[in-house]
């Protein structure tokens, strides 16, 4: 039996709630057509749903986050931003949790702990499992309960997506598209039951003679004993016939249904996901190189979610300060293309040599802060002698 852990603030520090058991997954019933998505994580049984959410969460977790206290002037992350949850798991773990809640529920909840002394904004936010948080109205004011306990409104941190007028919470994509996701999971279950339980007999052993129940059972038993675990030919008497039942692969694996629902599930989270994962969508995307594929992935699928994480974290900083993901870490180019881009940047003085060398994981040089047109003639940008 699994548990979910909620958190609350006690004397400015987040401490665990009492763990409460979650009922067993009701989706594991005997009927493959009965799909219960009341627990949103159950939707992750559909591979396309898992793939989309996991892709964005993984990129947000691994992509470097840059801090700009002033425009275009990067600086090391503030110490609290390196671990905004205050639980020791760090920023990557926090951003991954954020993405899962946002994409599956359309809402992200947190309970604030420590605050900035001057601005009063949170510098520590313990993210909550969305199923354990409930808002309610009291005298026209939104109040909050987390894991069954009251949480002061000033301590609750809430970000919503897919908002609609007149509602406190954002819409959950899984709730809205439960029929599509449920159909996909049902088809997978039906396919598994077909092979595990036998959707039809594997063969027919027939006789021209009239057999009663006992005789038929004896014939079946003897035939099974003759063929089980052997590769020898079977000899049948006069009037007996053995016929194997074959089924087309596209029927036995229900590929068309699975493929259609997979593409539809990808569309739930935005354009580009279905094409990136190669699901049939009625159209096609071709890529001339890996860089173009990465750009399409970033532009059409992942970037809107990254922007939402950036805005959430920037909202915790003083005015004028921002954080941004370094999207260049996702776009990989071949060596020649990269060096040509460096040459253009240096020639047009977008960058100086030390900035280019830093991108190539090389150390600074004495003339590295000088624009390339003023660099000594006997030096080249790579640091070697000309």
N, C-alpha and C positions, 0 to 999 in steps of 0.2 A: 504494500500500500504506500502510495506516495504522499508527500506533504508539500504544502506551499507555505512560504514564510513571509509574513507581513512585517512592517516596521513602524515604529512611532517615535516621537521625540520625547525624551525625558531629560530635563535640565540642559537642553540645547544639544544633546547628543543622541543620535538614532540608536535605539536598542530594539532587540527582536520582540515581536509579539509571541504569544503562546502559539505553537504550531498546531494546526488543525487538520485532520485527515480529509482528503478528498475522496468522494465515493468512487468505486471502480468505474472504469470507462464503460459507459452504457453502449458504446458503439460495437462492443464485442459480443453482440447478441447472435442468435442462431440464424437470423434472417439477414442475408446480404443486402436486401433492399431497405432495411431499417437503419438509416444513418442519422445519428444524433450529433448535431454540431453545437449543442448548448455549451460544450467546452470547446473553445475556439481552437485550442491546440490539436483537436481531433482532425481539423482540416489539413494538417501537415501530413496526414496519411496519403494525400494526393501529392504525387511527386512534383508536379508543376508548381503547386503552392509552396512547398518546401524549398524548391529550387529558387524561386523568385525572392522569397524573404531571406533565405540564407545568402544569396548573392549580394544583396544590398547590405546586409548586416556584416558580412565578411569584409566588403570593401570599406565600409565605415570604420570597422575595427582595425584594419591594417593600413589604411591611407593616413599619411602624416597630417596632423592638425597644426596649423601655424597660427601664431598669436601676433596681432598687429596693434600695439598700443597707440601708434600713430599711422596715418595712411602710408602704405608701401614701406613701412619700416618694421621688419619682422624682429621678434624678440623671443626669448625662451618663455614657455608656458608658465603662468603663475603656479605656485606650488599646489594650491588647492584644486586647480583645473587638471592637474595630472592624476587626481583621484577624486572626482566630484561626488562619488557615492560614499566616500569616507570609510569603505569597507576593506581597503587594501587590494582590491582587484584591479584598480587603475582605470584610466580613461577608456581604453579599448573595450573592456568588459561593459562599461556603462553605456557607451554608444551602441554596442550590439544589442543590449537589452532595450534601449530606446527604440531602435529600428523595429524590433520584433513587436513591441506594443503598438507602435504607430501603424505598421502595415497590416497587422491582423485585427486590431481593435479600433483603429482610428482615434485612439486616446492614449496619452501617456500621463501617468500619475506619479508623484513623488512627495515625500514628506521631508520638509526642510529641517536641517539641523543647525549647524553653525552659520553665522551671518557676518557680512562685512560690517565692521564697526561704524564706518562713516555713512555708507549708503543704505545699510539695512538689508541688502539683497543676500540671498542664500549663497554660501560658498560650500555647502554640502547638501546634497539631495539624495535621499534613499529611494530609489525607484520601487514602486509597488506593483504587485501582480494585479492587472486590471480587474480580474474577477472578484477581487477582495475589496474593491473600492465602490462605494455607492453614494451618489449625491442625493439630497432631498431638500425640499423647500420648507422653511420655517419662517413665518411672518414675511414672506416674500424674499427671504435671503437664502442663498444656497449654503447648505451645511453639508458636512462630509462625515462618512463613517468608513473606516478601513479595518478589515478583519474583525468587524463587529464592535469596534470601539470608536468613540467620538474623536474627531481630529479638528482642532481649531481651524477656522477658515484661513487664517493668516499663515498657517503652517503647511497648507496643502498647495502643491505646485502641480498645475494641470495644463497640458498642451493638447489641443484637439485638431483633427484633420477631417476633411469632408464635412465641414460645419453646415448647418441649416438654420434658418431664422427660428427663434423661439425655443431652441434646444440648448441645454448646457453642454451636452456631450456631442462629439463628432460621430458620424455614422461608421459602423463597422462593415468593412467590405465583405467579411465572411458571412455576417447575418444577411446582408443584402443579396449575396450570390450563393446562398446556401443550396439552392436547387441545382445549380451547375456543378458545384463542388460535390454535393451528395451524389449526383448522377455518376460522376467520375469514380468516386469511391465504390459505389454500388457495382459498377462494371468490373472493377478490379476484384471485388469479393466474389462476384459471380464466376469470373475466370478462375480464381483460386479454388472455389468449390467444385468447378467442373473437373479439375484435375485431381483434387484431393479426395472428393467424395464420389466422383464418377457421375458425370452428367448423363451418361448413357453406357450400356454394356460395351466392353471392348471388342467382343466377337459373338457370333452366333454359331452354336453347334446343333445342327438339325438332323432329323432322321425321317425317312419315309414311313417308318413303323409307328404305330400308335403306342405311346408310352404313358404309363400312369406316373403320379408324382414320385413315387419311390424309385421307379426305374430311371426317370430323368435325373434324379439326384445322384443315383449310382453312376450313371454315364458321365455326368459332369465331374464327379469325384475322381473317377478313374482317368479321365482325360487330363484333369489338372495335375494328377500325380505323375502322368507320363511326360508332361511338358515343363513342369516347374523346375527351374534351375538346370535345365538340360538344353543342349543344342542339337539333339538327335531328331531325325524326322519322325513324324507320327503316322502310324498306319491305322486307317479307319476301315471298318467293315463295310459290307454292301449296304447302300442306302443311307450312309452318313455323309454329311457335308459340313465343312468348317468354313466360315466366312468372317474375316476381320472387318470391323467397322472403322472406316477412316473419316476424318473430319478436316476440312480445309484449315490451314494455319490462321487465316484472317478471321475465321469463325470461332476457332477454339480460343484464341487469345484476345478476341474482340478489339483488334487493333484500331479499327476505324472509330469506335466509340471512345476508346482511351485517347486517341490522338486528337479528336475533336474537343473533348472536354479539357484536355491539357492546354490546348491553345486558348480556349475560353478562360480558363483559370489564370493564365498568364496575363490576359488582357485586363483582369480585375485590378492589377497593380500598376498598369500604365502601358503606354505603347513601347514597342521594342523588345519586350521580354520574350514573347513567343518566337520572334525571328532570331533572337540571340541564341535561344536554346534549340532552334531547328525544328519547331513544331510547324506542321502544315497549316498555313493561314489563308491560302488562296492567292497569296502574292509571294514574292521572293526578294531576298536581298543578296547581293553578291559583294564580295570584299576583295579588293585588289591587293591588300596587304593586312598584316596584323594591326598596324596603326589605325587604319580606317575602321576595322572592327571594334577596336577599343574606343575610338571616338564615338561611334554609333551607340555602343553600350553606355557610355558616359552621358551622351546628349539626350537620348530618348528614354532610357530606362532608369538609370541610377541617380543622375544629377538632381532631379526634383526632390528626392528623399535626402540627399546630402545637404541641399540648401536648407531644408527644414531643421536638420540637426544643427547646422551652423547658426540659424536664427535663434534656436532655443538656447544655445550656449552663449551667443553674443548678448542675449537679453540679460544675462547674469553679470555682464561686465559694465564698467562705467561708460557713460556716453562717449562716443568717438572711438572706443576700442572694439575690435572685432576679432573673430576667429574664422579661419577658412581652411578647408581641406586643400592639400597640395595635389590637385588633380593631375599634374604632370607626372606623378608617380605611377598613375595607371596607364598613361599613354607611352608605350614603348616603341622606339623606332630602331631601324638598323643603324649600324655604326656610321656609314657614309652619309645617310640622311641627317643624322644628329650633328655630325661635324659640319655639314653644309649650313645647317641652321645656326650653329655657333658662329660660323664665319660671317653670315649675314648680320647677326646681332652685334658682333664686334665692329664690323665695317660701318654700320649705321649708328654705332654708339648707343644701342639699347642697353648693352651690358659692358662690363669691364672684364679683363682676363681672369681675375680671381673668382668672379661669379661663374664663369664658364668652367673653370677648373673645379669649383665646388660641386657643380652638377656631375662632373666626371669622377668625383671622389678623389680629387688631387688637392694637394696643399697649396697655400698661397705662395706667390713669388714677389720679390721686392718691387717690381714694376706693375704688379697685378691690379692696383687701383687706378692706374693711369689709362685713359681712353686709348684704344689701339692705335689711332693715328699718331699719337705722341710717344708710343712705346719705342724703346731703343731698337735700332735697325738690326742689331746682331742677335735679337731674341725672337723666338717664335712663340705663339700662344700656348703651345704644349709644354713650354718650360725648357726645351732643348736649345742648343746653339744653332743658328742658321749657317 
